Amino acid sequence: MHIKKGDLVKVISGKEKGKSGKILELNREKMRARVEGLMVVKRHVKRGRLPTAPEGGIIEKEGTIHVSNLMVMDPKTNEPTRIGRKKLENGKNVRFAKRSGELID
């Protein structure tokens, strides 16, 4: 998978196109990601079902987006970029931005 938890990504298609945010959670089986502040959905919760909302009611949380609709942001230029992988001299594999060549942590 070309993205990891904590990456800054931009949505390239869909209803949230053009927006960006940080990856909060990844579901590798379904190839979907939860992005901070995007695809916000409302859920009706009964009293006592969630520790975050013990009184119940309507809560808002982030929905998931398919990873094919996301591109990692280049740390140098802050624009969407493709990701490459290379091996450093010490034998460690790292990801880099193809747009600028900058390493991505």
C-alpha positions in Angstrom: 0.0 0.0 0.0 1.4 3.4 -0.9 0.1 5.2 2.2 0.7 4.8 5.9 -1.0 6.0 9.0 0.0 9.6 9.7 0.7 10.6 6.1 -0.7 13.8 4.7 -2.8 13.0 1.7 -5.0 14.8 -0.9 -8.2 13.4 -2.3 -8.0 13.2 -6.1 -11.6 12.0 -6.9 -15.0 11.7 -5.4 -17.2 14.1 -3.4 -14.3 15.4 -1.3 -12.0 16.1 -4.3 -9.3 18.7 -3.7 -9.4 18.4 0.1 -6.5 17.1 2.2 -6.0 15.7 5.6 -4.0 13.2 7.7 -4.5 9.5 7.7 -6.1 8.4 11.0 -6.7 4.7 10.3 -6.1 2.1 7.5 -8.1 -1.0 6.7 -5.7 -3.1 4.5 -8.3 -5.8 3.8 -10.8 -3.4 2.3 -8.2 -0.9 1.0 -9.9 2.0 2.7 -8.5 4.8 4.8 -10.1 7.2 7.4 -8.9 10.7 6.8 -9.0 13.5 9.4 -12.0 15.8 8.8 -13.1 14.2 5.5 -16.2 12.1 4.6 -17.9 13.1 7.8 -21.0 10.9 8.5 -23.7 11.2 11.2 -24.6 8.2 13.3 -27.6 7.9 15.7 -26.4 6.3 19.0 -28.4 5.1 21.9 -27.6 6.1 25.4 -24.6 4.3 27.0 -23.4 2.7 23.7 -20.2 4.8 23.3 -17.9 6.0 26.1 -17.4 9.2 24.1 -21.1 9.9 24.0 -22.7 8.4 27.2 -25.9 10.5 26.8 -26.4 9.2 23.2 -27.7 11.4 20.3 -26.3 12.1 16.9 -22.5 11.9 16.6 -20.4 12.8 13.7 -17.3 10.8 12.7 -15.0 10.4 9.7 -16.1 7.8 7.1 -13.6 5.9 4.9 -12.2 6.6 1.4 -10.7 4.1 -1.0 -6.9 4.4 -1.1 -7.0 4.7 -5.0 -8.6 8.1 -4.5 -5.8 9.4 -2.3 -2.3 10.8 -3.2 0.5 11.5 -0.7 1.5 15.1 -0.4 5.1 16.0 -1.2 6.9 17.2 2.0 9.0 19.7 0.0 6.4 21.3 -2.4 3.2 20.4 -0.6 1.6 19.0 -3.8 0.3 15.5 -4.5 2.9 13.1 -5.7 3.5 9.5 -6.6 5.6 7.4 -4.2 8.7 5.4 -5.0 10.7 3.0 -2.9 14.5 2.6 -2.7 17.0 1.0 -0.5 19.6 3.1 1.4 23.2 2.2 2.0 22.4 0.8 5.4 19.9 -1.7 3.8 16.8 0.2 5.0 13.9 0.5 2.6 12.4 4.1 2.4 9.7 5.8 0.5 10.4 9.0 -1.5 8.3 11.5 -3.4 8.8 11.1 -7.2 8.1 14.8 -7.7 11.0 16.2 -5.7 13.0 13.1 -4.6 12.4 14.1 -0.9 12.3 11.2 1.6 8.9 10.6 3.3 9.1 9.5 6.9 
